Amino acid sequence: MDKNDSSINNYNHSVNLLERKTLVITGVKKIDTFDNNHFILDTTMGYMIIKGEDLDLIKLDTLSGNVTIKGTINSLEYVNDSNKKNTEESLFSRLFRS
């Protein structure tokens, strides 16, 4: 296990949403993908999908595993590792429909 992974795993995972406009998440291992409408994060408690409008990554602290996202947050969802690939594929297929 990488030294950074072990230090992040020691942190608690929390989600703080302020007025659906500012989202602060701790315990983030990595950001898999993101754009203006969604983020897919790997957290210490599993994969998390954030959907919204005009989403913007404001702060990323990889050492402590903290992420701050601004925009209009519409939904937060945790998914199992086995469902992550299907979820990513369905998000991308909806983004690139003609």
mmCIF file as gemmi writes it, N, C-alpha and C atoms, coordinates in Angstrom:
data_model
loop_
_atom_site.group_PDB
_atom_site.id
_atom_site.type_symbol
_atom_site.label_atom_id
_atom_site.label_alt_id
_atom_site.label_comp_id
_atom_site.label_asym_id
_atom_site.label_entity_id
_atom_site.label_seq_id
_atom_site.pdbx_PDB_ins_code
_atom_site.Cartn_x
_atom_site.Cartn_y
_atom_site.Cartn_z
_atom_site.occupancy
_atom_site.B_iso_or_equiv
_atom_site.pdbx_formal_charge
_atom_site.auth_seq_id
_atom_site.auth_asym_id
_atom_site.pdbx_PDB_model_num
ATOM 1 N N . MET Axp A 1 ? 0.843 -1.19 0 1 0 ? 1 A 1
ATOM 2 C CA . MET Axp A 1 ? 0 0 0 1 0 ? 1 A 1
ATOM 3 C C . MET Axp A 1 ? 0.876 1.237 0 1 0 ? 1 A 1
ATOM 4 N N . ASP Axp A 2 ? 0.503 2.176 -0.797 1 0 ? 2 A 1
ATOM 5 C CA . ASP Axp A 2 ? 1.216 3.443 -0.903 1 0 ? 2 A 1
ATOM 6 C C . ASP Axp A 2 ? 1.076 4.238 0.394 1 0 ? 2 A 1
ATOM 7 N N . LYS Axp A 3 ? 2.121 4.979 0.744 1 0 ? 3 A 1
ATOM 8 C CA . LYS Axp A 3 ? 2.113 5.775 1.973 1 0 ? 3 A 1
ATOM 9 C C . LYS Axp A 3 ? 0.947 6.764 1.988 1 0 ? 3 A 1
ATOM 10 N N . ASN Axp A 4 ? 0.668 7.406 0.853 1 0 ? 4 A 1
ATOM 11 C CA . ASN Axp A 4 ? -0.443 8.358 0.781 1 0 ? 4 A 1
ATOM 12 C C . ASN Axp A 4 ? -1.784 7.671 0.994 1 0 ? 4 A 1
ATOM 13 N N . ASP Axp A 5 ? -1.961 6.447 0.439 1 0 ? 5 A 1
ATOM 14 C CA . ASP Axp A 5 ? -3.211 5.722 0.633 1 0 ? 5 A 1
ATOM 15 C C . ASP Axp A 5 ? -3.444 5.42 2.098 1 0 ? 5 A 1
ATOM 16 N N . SER Axp A 6 ? -2.398 5.018 2.824 1 0 ? 6 A 1
ATOM 17 C CA . SER Axp A 6 ? -2.573 4.679 4.232 1 0 ? 6 A 1
ATOM 18 C C . SER Axp A 6 ? -2.897 5.9 5.064 1 0 ? 6 A 1
ATOM 19 N N . SER Axp A 7 ? -2.338 7.064 4.722 1 0 ? 7 A 1
ATOM 20 C CA . SER Axp A 7 ? -2.651 8.266 5.492 1 0 ? 7 A 1
ATOM 21 C C . SER Axp A 7 ? -4.077 8.728 5.24 1 0 ? 7 A 1
ATOM 22 N N . ILE Axp A 8 ? -4.572 8.588 4.013 1 0 ? 8 A 1
ATOM 23 C CA . ILE Axp A 8 ? -5.947 8.98 3.717 1 0 ? 8 A 1
ATOM 24 C C . ILE Axp A 8 ? -6.921 8.022 4.386 1 0 ? 8 A 1
ATOM 25 N N . ASN Axp A 9 ? -6.607 6.731 4.422 1 0 ? 9 A 1
ATOM 26 C CA . ASN Axp A 9 ? -7.5 5.764 5.041 1 0 ? 9 A 1
ATOM 27 C C . ASN Axp A 9 ? -7.675 6.026 6.53 1 0 ? 9 A 1
ATOM 28 N N . ASN Axp A 10 ? -6.751 6.71 7.169 1 0 ? 10 A 1
ATOM 29 C CA . ASN Axp A 10 ? -6.871 7.031 8.579 1 0 ? 10 A 1
ATOM 30 C C . ASN Axp A 10 ? -7.835 8.183 8.83 1 0 ? 10 A 1
ATOM 31 N N . TYR Axp A 11 ? -8.202 8.931 7.791 1 0 ? 11 A 1
ATOM 32 C CA . TYR Axp A 11 ? -9.1 10.059 7.952 1 0 ? 11 A 1
ATOM 33 C C . TYR Axp A 11 ? -10.547 9.591 7.878 1 0 ? 11 A 1
ATOM 34 N N . ASN Axp A 12 ? -11.404 10.254 8.634 1 0 ? 12 A 1
ATOM 35 C CA . ASN Axp A 12 ? -12.826 9.979 8.573 1 0 ? 12 A 1
ATOM 36 C C . ASN Axp A 12 ? -13.392 10.532 7.277 1 0 ? 12 A 1
ATOM 37 N N . HIS Axp A 13 ? -14.457 9.923 6.848 1 0 ? 13 A 1
ATOM 38 C CA . HIS Axp A 13 ? -15.15 10.388 5.653 1 0 ? 13 A 1
ATOM 39 C C . HIS Axp A 13 ? -16.339 11.228 6.106 1 0 ? 13 A 1
ATOM 40 N N . SER Axp A 14 ? -16.437 12.435 5.572 1 0 ? 14 A 1
ATOM 41 C CA . SER Axp A 14 ? -17.591 13.268 5.888 1 0 ? 14 A 1
ATOM 42 C C . SER Axp A 14 ? -18.01 14.044 4.655 1 0 ? 14 A 1
ATOM 43 N N . VAL Axp A 15 ? -19.283 14.413 4.648 1 0 ? 15 A 1
ATOM 44 C CA . VAL Axp A 15 ? -19.859 15.198 3.561 1 0 ? 15 A 1
ATOM 45 C C . VAL Axp A 15 ? -20.582 16.374 4.196 1 0 ? 15 A 1
ATOM 46 N N . ASN Axp A 16 ? -20.233 17.58 3.775 1 0 ? 16 A 1
ATOM 47 C CA . ASN Axp A 16 ? -20.857 18.785 4.301 1 0 ? 16 A 1
ATOM 48 C C . ASN Axp A 16 ? -21.392 19.585 3.119 1 0 ? 16 A 1
ATOM 49 N N . LEU Axp A 17 ? -22.709 19.732 3.062 1 0 ? 17 A 1
ATOM 50 C CA . LEU Axp A 17 ? -23.365 20.446 1.973 1 0 ? 17 A 1
ATOM 51 C C . LEU Axp A 17 ? -24.004 21.712 2.533 1 0 ? 17 A 1
ATOM 52 N N . LEU Axp A 18 ? -23.607 22.858 2.009 1 0 ? 18 A 1
ATOM 53 C CA . LEU Axp A 18 ? -24.123 24.138 2.464 1 0 ? 18 A 1
ATOM 54 C C . LEU Axp A 18 ? -24.999 24.753 1.373 1 0 ? 18 A 1
ATOM 55 N N . GLU Axp A 19 ? -26.294 24.84 1.649 1 0 ? 19 A 1
ATOM 56 C CA . GLU Axp A 19 ? -27.274 25.475 0.761 1 0 ? 19 A 1
ATOM 57 C C . GLU Axp A 19 ? -27.24 24.942 -0.672 1 0 ? 19 A 1
ATOM 58 N N . ARG Axp A 20 ? -26.914 23.658 -0.831 1 0 ? 20 A 1
ATOM 59 C CA . ARG Axp A 20 ? -26.844 23.002 -2.141 1 0 ? 20 A 1
ATOM 60 C C . ARG Axp A 20 ? -25.865 23.673 -3.092 1 0 ? 20 A 1
ATOM 61 N N . LYS Axp A 21 ? -24.986 24.533 -2.596 1 0 ? 21 A 1
ATOM 62 C CA . LYS Axp A 21 ? -24.064 25.263 -3.47 1 0 ? 21 A 1
ATOM 63 C C . LYS Axp A 21 ? -22.598 24.96 -3.195 1 0 ? 21 A 1
ATOM 64 N N . THR Axp A 22 ? -22.258 24.579 -1.978 1 0 ? 22 A 1
ATOM 65 C CA . THR Axp A 22 ? -20.869 24.273 -1.64 1 0 ? 22 A 1
ATOM 66 C C . THR Axp A 22 ? -20.83 22.906 -0.969 1 0 ? 22 A 1
ATOM 67 N N . LEU Axp A 23 ? -20.029 22.024 -1.516 1 0 ? 23 A 1
ATOM 68 C CA . LEU Axp A 23 ? -19.914 20.661 -1.013 1 0 ? 23 A 1
ATOM 69 C C . LEU Axp A 23 ? -18.466 20.414 -0.599 1 0 ? 23 A 1
ATOM 70 N N . VAL Axp A 24 ? -18.261 20.066 0.659 1 0 ? 24 A 1
ATOM 71 C CA . VAL Axp A 24 ? -16.93 19.749 1.172 1 0 ? 24 A 1
ATOM 72 C C . VAL Axp A 24 ? -16.936 18.276 1.571 1 0 ? 24 A 1
ATOM 73 N N . ILE Axp A 25 ? -15.997 17.515 1.015 1 0 ? 25 A 1
ATOM 74 C CA . ILE Axp A 25 ? -15.919 16.072 1.266 1 0 ? 25 A 1
ATOM 75 C C . ILE Axp A 25 ? -14.536 15.745 1.788 1 0 ? 25 A 1
ATOM 76 N N . THR Axp A 26 ? -14.464 14.966 2.861 1 0 ? 26 A 1
ATOM 77 C CA . THR Axp A 26 ? -13.192 14.485 3.377 1 0 ? 26 A 1
ATOM 78 C C . THR Axp A 26 ? -13.113 12.978 3.152 1 0 ? 26 A 1
ATOM 79 N N . GLY Axp A 27 ? -11.914 12.441 3.211 1 0 ? 27 A 1
ATOM 80 C CA . GLY Axp A 27 ? -11.718 11.013 3.009 1 0 ? 27 A 1
ATOM 81 C C . GLY Axp A 27 ? -11.745 10.617 1.543 1 0 ? 27 A 1
ATOM 82 N N . VAL Axp A 28 ? -11.354 11.524 0.654 1 0 ? 28 A 1
ATOM 83 C CA . VAL Axp A 28 ? -11.342 11.239 -0.785 1 0 ? 28 A 1
ATOM 84 C C . VAL Axp A 28 ? -9.985 10.672 -1.171 1 0 ? 28 A 1
ATOM 85 N N . LYS Axp A 29 ? -9.993 9.498 -1.771 1 0 ? 29 A 1
ATOM 86 C CA . LYS Axp A 29 ? -8.751 8.88 -2.245 1 0 ? 29 A 1
ATOM 87 C C . LYS Axp A 29 ? -8.329 9.455 -3.587 1 0 ? 29 A 1
ATOM 88 N N . LYS Axp A 30 ? -9.298 9.586 -4.5 1 0 ? 30 A 1
ATOM 89 C CA . LYS Axp A 30 ? -8.988 10.149 -5.822 1 0 ? 30 A 1
ATOM 90 C C . LYS Axp A 30 ? -10.282 10.564 -6.507 1 0 ? 30 A 1
ATOM 91 N N . ILE Axp A 31 ? -10.129 11.43 -7.495 1 0 ? 31 A 1
ATOM 92 C CA . ILE Axp A 31 ? -11.233 11.818 -8.363 1 0 ? 31 A 1
ATOM 93 C C . ILE Axp A 31 ? -11.061 11.036 -9.654 1 0 ? 31 A 1
ATOM 94 N N . ASP Axp A 32 ? -12.041 10.18 -9.961 1 0 ? 32 A 1
ATOM 95 C CA . ASP Axp A 32 ? -11.946 9.385 -11.189 1 0 ? 32 A 1
ATOM 96 C C . ASP Axp A 32 ? -12.229 10.229 -12.414 1 0 ? 32 A 1
ATOM 97 N N . THR Axp A 33 ? -13.388 10.871 -12.447 1 0 ? 33 A 1
ATOM 98 C CA . THR Axp A 33 ? -13.755 11.731 -13.565 1 0 ? 33 A 1
ATOM 99 C C . THR Axp A 33 ? -14.595 12.889 -13.05 1 0 ? 33 A 1
ATOM 100 N N . PHE Axp A 34 ? -14.606 13.972 -13.821 1 0 ? 34 A 1
ATOM 101 C CA . PHE Axp A 34 ? -15.498 15.07 -13.484 1 0 ? 34 A 1
ATOM 102 C C . PHE Axp A 34 ? -15.697 15.979 -14.684 1 0 ? 34 A 1
ATOM 103 N N . ASP Axp A 35 ? -16.829 16.655 -14.679 1 0 ? 35 A 1
ATOM 104 C CA . ASP Axp A 35 ? -17.11 17.716 -15.628 1 0 ? 35 A 1
ATOM 105 C C . ASP Axp A 35 ? -18.095 18.667 -14.961 1 0 ? 35 A 1
ATOM 106 N N . ASN Axp A 36 ? -18.746 19.521 -15.722 1 0 ? 36 A 1
ATOM 107 C CA . ASN Axp A 36 ? -19.65 20.523 -15.15 1 0 ? 36 A 1
ATOM 108 C C . ASN Axp A 36 ? -20.913 19.929 -14.552 1 0 ? 36 A 1
ATOM 109 N N . ASN Axp A 37 ? -21.226 18.673 -14.904 1 0 ? 37 A 1
ATOM 110 C CA . ASN Axp A 37 ? -22.484 18.074 -14.462 1 0 ? 37 A 1
ATOM 111 C C . ASN Axp A 37 ? -22.334 16.898 -13.509 1 0 ? 37 A 1
ATOM 112 N N . HIS Axp A 38 ? -21.139 16.343 -13.367 1 0 ? 38 A 1
ATOM 113 C CA . HIS Axp A 38 ? -20.983 15.21 -12.453 1 0 ? 38 A 1
ATOM 114 C C . HIS Axp A 38 ? -19.528 15.016 -12.027 1 0 ? 38 A 1
ATOM 115 N N . PHE Axp A 39 ? -19.36 14.415 -10.869 1 0 ? 39 A 1
ATOM 116 C CA . PHE Axp A 39 ? -18.064 14.005 -10.342 1 0 ? 39 A 1
ATOM 117 C C . PHE Axp A 39 ? -18.179 12.55 -9.923 1 0 ? 39 A 1
ATOM 118 N N . ILE Axp A 40 ? -17.149 11.762 -10.14 1 0 ? 40 A 1
ATOM 119 C CA . ILE Axp A 40 ? -17.069 10.407 -9.596 1 0 ? 40 A 1
ATOM 120 C C . ILE Axp A 40 ? -15.821 10.363 -8.735 1 0 ? 40 A 1
ATOM 121 N N . LEU Axp A 41 ? -16.023 10.16 -7.422 1 0 ? 41 A 1
ATOM 122 C CA . LEU Axp A 41 ? -14.941 10.173 -6.446 1 0 ? 41 A 1
ATOM 123 C C . LEU Axp A 41 ? -14.777 8.798 -5.824 1 0 ? 41 A 1
ATOM 124 N N . ASP Axp A 42 ? -13.552 8.418 -5.56 1 0 ? 42 A 1
ATOM 125 C CA . ASP Axp A 42 ? -13.25 7.213 -4.79 1 0 ? 42 A 1
ATOM 126 C C . ASP Axp A 42 ? -12.958 7.675 -3.369 1 0 ? 42 A 1
ATOM 127 N N . THR Axp A 43 ? -13.843 7.332 -2.433 1 0 ? 43 A 1
ATOM 128 C CA . THR Axp A 43 ? -13.687 7.755 -1.045 1 0 ? 43 A 1
ATOM 129 C C . THR Axp A 43 ? -13.356 6.554 -0.17 1 0 ? 43 A 1
ATOM 130 N N . THR Axp A 44 ? -13.033 6.817 1.077 1 0 ? 44 A 1
ATOM 131 C CA . THR Axp A 44 ? -12.729 5.734 2.005 1 0 ? 44 A 1
ATOM 132 C C . THR Axp A 44 ? -13.962 4.889 2.313 1 0 ? 44 A 1
ATOM 133 N N . MET Axp A 45 ? -15.148 5.379 1.981 1 0 ? 45 A 1
ATOM 134 C CA . MET Axp A 45 ? -16.393 4.644 2.207 1 0 ? 45 A 1
ATOM 135 C C . MET Axp A 45 ? -16.999 4.114 0.911 1 0 ? 45 A 1
ATOM 136 N N . GLY Axp A 46 ? -16.268 4.161 -0.193 1 0 ? 46 A 1
ATOM 137 C CA . GLY Axp A 46 ? -16.751 3.666 -1.473 1 0 ? 46 A 1
ATOM 138 C C . GLY Axp A 46 ? -16.835 4.784 -2.497 1 0 ? 46 A 1
ATOM 139 N N . TYR Axp A 47 ? -17.26 4.409 -3.697 1 0 ? 47 A 1
ATOM 140 C CA . TYR Axp A 47 ? -17.376 5.392 -4.773 1 0 ? 47 A 1
ATOM 141 C C . TYR Axp A 47 ? -18.598 6.274 -4.555 1 0 ? 47 A 1
ATOM 142 N N . MET Axp A 48 ? -18.44 7.545 -4.873 1 0 ? 48 A 1
ATOM 143 C CA . MET Axp A 48 ? -19.51 8.525 -4.724 1 0 ? 48 A 1
ATOM 144 C C . MET Axp A 48 ? -19.709 9.238 -6.053 1 0 ? 48 A 1
ATOM 145 N N . ILE Axp A 49 ? -20.976 9.38 -6.446 1 0 ? 49 A 1
ATOM 146 C CA . ILE Axp A 49 ? -21.317 10.113 -7.663 1 0 ? 49 A 1
ATOM 147 C C . ILE Axp A 49 ? -22.07 11.366 -7.245 1 0 ? 49 A 1
ATOM 148 N N . ILE Axp A 50 ? -21.605 12.5 -7.726 1 0 ? 50 A 1
ATOM 149 C CA . ILE Axp A 50 ? -22.228 13.786 -7.441 1 0 ? 50 A 1
ATOM 150 C C . ILE Axp A 50 ? -22.753 14.327 -8.763 1 0 ? 50 A 1
ATOM 151 N N . LYS Axp A 51 ? -24.031 14.667 -8.793 1 0 ? 51 A 1
ATOM 152 C CA . LYS Axp A 51 ? -24.637 15.226 -9.999 1 0 ? 51 A 1
ATOM 153 C C . LYS Axp A 51 ? -25.138 16.622 -9.69 1 0 ? 51 A 1
ATOM 154 N N . GLY Axp A 52 ? -25.048 17.491 -10.687 1 0 ? 52 A 1
ATOM 155 C CA . GLY Axp A 52 ? -25.512 18.856 -10.491 1 0 ? 52 A 1
ATOM 156 C C . GLY Axp A 52 ? -25.336 19.689 -11.74 1 0 ? 52 A 1
ATOM 157 N N . GLU Axp A 53 ? -25.324 20.999 -11.542 1 0 ? 53 A 1
ATOM 158 C CA . GLU Axp A 53 ? -25.184 21.943 -12.653 1 0 ? 53 A 1
ATOM 159 C C . GLU Axp A 53 ? -24.084 22.938 -12.326 1 0 ? 53 A 1
ATOM 160 N N . ASP Axp A 54 ? -23.313 23.281 -13.326 1 0 ? 54 A 1
ATOM 161 C CA . ASP Axp A 54 ? -22.21 24.244 -13.185 1 0 ? 54 A 1
ATOM 162 C C . ASP Axp A 54 ? -21.256 23.864 -12.048 1 0 ? 54 A 1
ATOM 163 N N . LEU Axp A 55 ? -20.941 22.575 -11.934 1 0 ? 55 A 1
ATOM 164 C CA . LEU Axp A 55 ? -20.045 22.102 -10.875 1 0 ? 55 A 1
ATOM 165 C C . LEU Axp A 55 ? -18.615 22.502 -11.204 1 0 ? 55 A 1
ATOM 166 N N . ASP Axp A 56 ? -17.897 22.92 -10.178 1 0 ? 56 A 1
ATOM 167 C CA . ASP Axp A 56 ? -16.519 23.373 -10.358 1 0 ? 56 A 1
ATOM 168 C C . ASP Axp A 56 ? -15.694 22.896 -9.17 1 0 ? 56 A 1
ATOM 169 N N . LEU Axp A 57 ? -14.532 22.339 -9.451 1 0 ? 57 A 1
ATOM 170 C CA . LEU Axp A 57 ? -13.615 21.898 -8.409 1 0 ? 57 A 1
ATOM 171 C C . LEU Axp A 57 ? -12.894 23.121 -7.863 1 0 ? 57 A 1
ATOM 172 N N . ILE Axp A 58 ? -13.166 23.458 -6.607 1 0 ? 58 A 1
ATOM 173 C CA . ILE Axp A 58 ? -12.598 24.651 -5.991 1 0 ? 58 A 1
ATOM 174 C C . ILE Axp A 58 ? -11.308 24.317 -5.254 1 0 ? 58 A 1
ATOM 175 N N . LYS Axp A 59 ? -11.311 23.198 -4.508 1 0 ? 59 A 1
ATOM 176 C CA . LYS Axp A 59 ? -10.134 22.843 -3.723 1 0 ? 59 A 1
ATOM 177 C C . LYS Axp A 59 ? -9.924 21.345 -3.783 1 0 ? 59 A 1
ATOM 178 N N . LEU Axp A 60 ? -8.669 20.948 -3.98 1 0 ? 60 A 1
ATOM 179 C CA . LEU Axp A 60 ? -8.284 19.551 -3.966 1 0 ? 60 A 1
ATOM 180 C C . LEU Axp A 60 ? -7.012 19.43 -3.146 1 0 ? 60 A 1
ATOM 181 N N . ASP Axp A 61 ? -7.116 18.786 -1.998 1 0 ? 61 A 1
ATOM 182 C CA . ASP Axp A 61 ? -5.965 18.548 -1.129 1 0 ? 61 A 1
ATOM 183 C C . ASP Axp A 61 ? -5.72 17.049 -1.112 1 0 ? 61 A 1
ATOM 184 N N . THR Axp A 62 ? -4.818 16.58 -1.985 1 0 ? 62 A 1
ATOM 185 C CA . THR Axp A 62 ? -4.585 15.149 -2.113 1 0 ? 62 A 1
ATOM 186 C C . THR Axp A 62 ? -3.895 14.553 -0.902 1 0 ? 62 A 1
ATOM 187 N N . LEU Axp A 63 ? -3.145 15.342 -0.183 1 0 ? 63 A 1
ATOM 188 C CA . LEU Axp A 63 ? -2.442 14.832 0.991 1 0 ? 63 A 1
ATOM 189 C C . LEU Axp A 63 ? -3.413 14.46 2.107 1 0 ? 63 A 1
ATOM 190 N N . SER Axp A 64 ? -4.397 15.301 2.353 1 0 ? 64 A 1
ATOM 191 C CA . SER Axp A 64 ? -5.353 15.013 3.425 1 0 ? 64 A 1
ATOM 192 C C . SER Axp A 64 ? -6.664 14.447 2.903 1 0 ? 64 A 1
ATOM 193 N N . GLY Axp A 65 ? -6.868 14.398 1.592 1 0 ? 65 A 1
ATOM 194 C CA . GLY Axp A 65 ? -8.073 13.804 1.023 1 0 ? 65 A 1
ATOM 195 C C . GLY Axp A 65 ? -9.295 14.689 1.098 1 0 ? 65 A 1
ATOM 196 N N . ASN Axp A 66 ? -9.127 16.007 1.011 1 0 ? 66 A 1
ATOM 197 C CA . ASN Axp A 66 ? -10.24 16.949 1.068 1 0 ? 66 A 1
ATOM 198 C C . ASN Axp A 66 ? -10.545 17.505 -0.318 1 0 ? 66 A 1
ATOM 199 N N . VAL Axp A 67 ? -11.84 17.611 -0.619 1 0 ? 67 A 1
ATOM 200 C CA . VAL Axp A 67 ? -12.296 18.146 -1.898 1 0 ? 67 A 1
ATOM 201 C C . VAL Axp A 67 ? -13.419 19.137 -1.627 1 0 ? 67 A 1
ATOM 202 N N . THR Axp A 68 ? -13.389 20.277 -2.323 1 0 ? 68 A 1
ATOM 203 C CA . THR Axp A 68 ? -14.473 21.254 -2.254 1 0 ? 68 A 1
ATOM 204 C C . THR Axp A 68 ? -14.996 21.481 -3.664 1 0 ? 68 A 1
ATOM 205 N N . ILE Axp A 69 ? -16.327 21.359 -3.813 1 0 ? 69 A 1
ATOM 206 C CA . ILE Axp A 69 ? -16.991 21.523 -5.102 1 0 ? 69 A 1
ATOM 207 C C . ILE Axp A 69 ? -18.056 22.602 -4.945 1 0 ? 69 A 1
ATOM 208 N N . LYS Axp A 70 ? -18.118 23.506 -5.919 1 0 ? 70 A 1
ATOM 209 C CA . LYS Axp A 70 ? -19.171 24.531 -5.926 1 0 ? 70 A 1
ATOM 210 C C . LYS Axp A 70 ? -20.039 24.344 -7.151 1 0 ? 70 A 1
ATOM 211 N N . GLY Axp A 71 ? -21.286 24.757 -7.035 1 0 ? 71 A 1
ATOM 212 C CA . GLY Axp A 71 ? -22.263 24.641 -8.102 1 0 ? 71 A 1
ATOM 213 C C . GLY Axp A 71 ? -23.596 24.274 -7.484 1 0 ? 71 A 1
ATOM 214 N N . THR Axp A 72 ? -24.554 23.933 -8.318 1 0 ? 72 A 1
ATOM 215 C CA . THR Axp A 72 ? -25.857 23.481 -7.818 1 0 ? 72 A 1
ATOM 216 C C . THR Axp A 72 ? -25.821 21.968 -7.699 1 0 ? 72 A 1
ATOM 217 N N . ILE Axp A 73 ? -25.881 21.458 -6.474 1 0 ? 73 A 1
ATOM 218 C CA . ILE Axp A 73 ? -25.819 20.021 -6.219 1 0 ? 73 A 1
ATOM 219 C C . ILE Axp A 73 ? -27.228 19.452 -6.302 1 0 ? 73 A 1
ATOM 220 N N . ASN Axp A 74 ? -27.433 18.48 -7.194 1 0 ? 74 A 1
ATOM 221 C CA . ASN Axp A 74 ? -28.739 17.849 -7.343 1 0 ? 74 A 1
ATOM 222 C C . ASN Axp A 74 ? -28.83 16.502 -6.653 1 0 ? 74 A 1
ATOM 223 N N . SER Axp A 75 ? -27.719 15.746 -6.612 1 0 ? 75 A 1
ATOM 224 C CA . SER Axp A 75 ? -27.771 14.435 -5.958 1 0 ? 75 A 1
ATOM 225 C C . SER Axp A 75 ? -26.377 13.953 -5.579 1 0 ? 75 A 1
ATOM 226 N N . LEU Axp A 76 ? -26.353 13.13 -4.529 1 0 ? 76 A 1
ATOM 227 C CA . LEU Axp A 76 ? -25.16 12.414 -4.078 1 0 ? 76 A 1
ATOM 228 C C . LEU Axp A 76 ? -25.545 10.952 -3.991 1 0 ? 76 A 1
ATOM 229 N N . GLU Axp A 77 ? -24.669 10.087 -4.474 1 0 ? 77 A 1
ATOM 230 C CA . GLU Axp A 77 ? -24.988 8.663 -4.456 1 0 ? 77 A 1
ATOM 231 C C . GLU Axp A 77 ? -23.714 7.855 -4.23 1 0 ? 77 A 1
ATOM 232 N N . TYR Axp A 78 ? -23.81 6.855 -3.368 1 0 ? 78 A 1
ATOM 233 C CA . TYR Axp A 78 ? -22.713 5.914 -3.181 1 0 ? 78 A 1
ATOM 234 C C . TYR Axp A 78 ? -23.014 4.68 -4.024 1 0 ? 78 A 1
ATOM 235 N N . VAL Axp A 79 ? -21.974 4.137 -4.667 1 0 ? 79 A 1
ATOM 236 C CA . VAL Axp A 79 ? -22.142 2.929 -5.478 1 0 ? 79 A 1
ATOM 237 C C . VAL Axp A 79 ? -21.087 1.91 -5.08 1 0 ? 79 A 1
ATOM 238 N N . ASN Axp A 80 ? -21.42 0.632 -5.298 1 0 ? 80 A 1
ATOM 239 C CA . ASN Axp A 80 ? -20.459 -0.437 -5.065 1 0 ? 80 A 1
ATOM 240 C C . ASN Axp A 80 ? -19.413 -0.423 -6.162 1 0 ? 80 A 1
ATOM 241 N N . ASP Axp A 81 ? -18.243 -0.996 -5.885 1 0 ? 81 A 1
ATOM 242 C CA . ASP Axp A 81 ? -17.176 -1.056 -6.888 1 0 ? 81 A 1
ATOM 243 C C . ASP Axp A 81 ? -17.655 -1.743 -8.159 1 0 ? 81 A 1
ATOM 244 N N . SER Axp A 82 ? -18.459 -2.802 -8.022 1 0 ? 82 A 1
ATOM 245 C CA . SER Axp A 82 ? -18.92 -3.537 -9.194 1 0 ? 82 A 1
ATOM 246 C C . SER Axp A 82 ? -19.871 -2.703 -10.042 1 0 ? 82 A 1
ATOM 247 N N . ASN Axp A 83 ? -20.602 -1.779 -9.428 1 0 ? 83 A 1
ATOM 248 C CA . ASN Axp A 83 ? -21.536 -0.929 -10.163 1 0 ? 83 A 1
ATOM 249 C C . ASN Axp A 83 ? -20.865 0.308 -10.742 1 0 ? 83 A 1
ATOM 250 N N . LYS Axp A 84 ? -19.64 0.623 -10.314 1 0 ? 84 A 1
ATOM 251 C CA . LYS Axp A 84 ? -18.975 1.858 -10.748 1 0 ? 84 A 1
ATOM 252 C C . LYS Axp A 84 ? -18.772 1.897 -12.254 1 0 ? 84 A 1
ATOM 253 N N . LYS Axp A 85 ? -18.313 0.8 -12.829 1 0 ? 85 A 1
ATOM 254 C CA . LYS Axp A 85 ? -18.046 0.789 -14.268 1 0 ? 85 A 1
ATOM 255 C C . LYS Axp A 85 ? -19.336 1 -15.051 1 0 ? 85 A 1
ATOM 256 N N . ASN Axp A 86 ? -20.417 0.33 -14.658 1 0 ? 86 A 1
ATOM 257 C CA . ASN Axp A 86 ? -21.697 0.514 -15.344 1 0 ? 86 A 1
ATOM 258 C C . ASN Axp A 86 ? -22.198 1.941 -15.197 1 0 ? 86 A 1
ATOM 259 N N . THR Axp A 87 ? -22.001 2.526 -14.033 1 0 ? 87 A 1
ATOM 260 C CA . THR Axp A 87 ? -22.438 3.897 -13.797 1 0 ? 87 A 1
ATOM 261 C C . THR Axp A 87 ? -21.652 4.861 -14.667 1 0 ? 87 A 1
ATOM 262 N N . GLU Axp A 88 ? -20.338 4.685 -14.74 1 0 ? 88 A 1
ATOM 263 C CA . GLU Axp A 88 ? -19.507 5.544 -15.587 1 0 ? 88 A 1
ATOM 264 C C . GLU Axp A 88 ? -19.937 5.431 -17.043 1 0 ? 88 A 1
ATOM 265 N N . GLU Axp A 89 ? -20.18 4.183 -17.498 1 0 ? 89 A 1
ATOM 266 C CA . GLU Axp A 89 ? -20.57 3.989 -18.89 1 0 ? 89 A 1
ATOM 267 C C . GLU Axp A 89 ? -21.902 4.66 -19.179 1 0 ? 89 A 1
ATOM 268 N N . SER Axp A 90 ? -22.866 4.566 -18.257 1 0 ? 90 A 1
ATOM 269 C CA . SER Axp A 90 ? -24.158 5.172 -18.514 1 0 ? 90 A 1
ATOM 270 C C . SER Axp A 90 ? -24.054 6.7 -18.493 1 0 ? 90 A 1
ATOM 271 N N . LEU Axp A 91 ? -23.222 7.264 -17.619 1 0 ? 91 A 1
ATOM 272 C CA . LEU Axp A 91 ? -23.04 8.716 -17.603 1 0 ? 91 A 1
ATOM 273 C C . LEU Axp A 91 ? -22.432 9.205 -18.907 1 0 ? 91 A 1
ATOM 274 N N . PHE Axp A 92 ? -21.393 8.501 -19.379 1 0 ? 92 A 1
ATOM 275 C CA . PHE Axp A 92 ? -20.735 8.917 -20.619 1 0 ? 92 A 1
ATOM 276 C C . PHE Axp A 92 ? -21.656 8.712 -21.822 1 0 ? 92 A 1
ATOM 277 N N . SER Axp A 93 ? -22.454 7.652 -21.822 1 0 ? 93 A 1
ATOM 278 C CA . SER Axp A 93 ? -23.344 7.45 -22.957 1 0 ? 93 A 1
ATOM 279 C C . SER Axp A 93 ? -24.397 8.539 -23.022 1 0 ? 93 A 1
ATOM 280 N N . ARG Axp A 94 ? -24.87 9.031 -21.86 1 0 ? 94 A 1
ATOM 281 C CA . ARG Axp A 94 ? -25.836 10.123 -21.852 1 0 ? 94 A 1
ATOM 282 C C . ARG Axp A 94 ? -25.179 11.439 -22.288 1 0 ? 94 A 1
ATOM 283 N N . LEU Axp A 95 ? -23.908 11.624 -21.946 1 0 ? 95 A 1
ATOM 284 C CA . LEU Axp A 95 ? -23.226 12.856 -22.325 1 0 ? 95 A 1
ATOM 285 C C . LEU Axp A 95 ? -23.007 12.965 -23.829 1 0 ? 95 A 1
ATOM 286 N N . PHE Axp A 96 ? -22.759 11.819 -24.472 1 0 ? 96 A 1
ATOM 287 C CA . PHE Axp A 96 ? -22.384 11.845 -25.878 1 0 ? 96 A 1
ATOM 288 C C . PHE Axp A 96 ? -23.468 11.325 -26.809 1 0 ? 96 A 1
ATOM 289 N N . ARG Axp A 97 ? -24.717 11.337 -26.376 1 0 ? 97 A 1
ATOM 290 C CA . ARG Axp A 97 ? -25.82 10.961 -27.262 1 0 ? 97 A 1
ATOM 291 C C . ARG Axp A 97 ? -25.963 11.997 -28.364 1 0 ? 97 A 1
ATOM 292 N N . SER Axp A 98 ? -26.348 11.489 -29.529 1 0 ? 98 A 1
ATOM 293 C CA . SER Axp A 98 ? -26.531 12.443 -30.628 1 0 ? 98 A 1
ATOM 294 C C . SER Axp A 98 ? -27.978 12.799 -30.83 1 0 ? 98 A 1
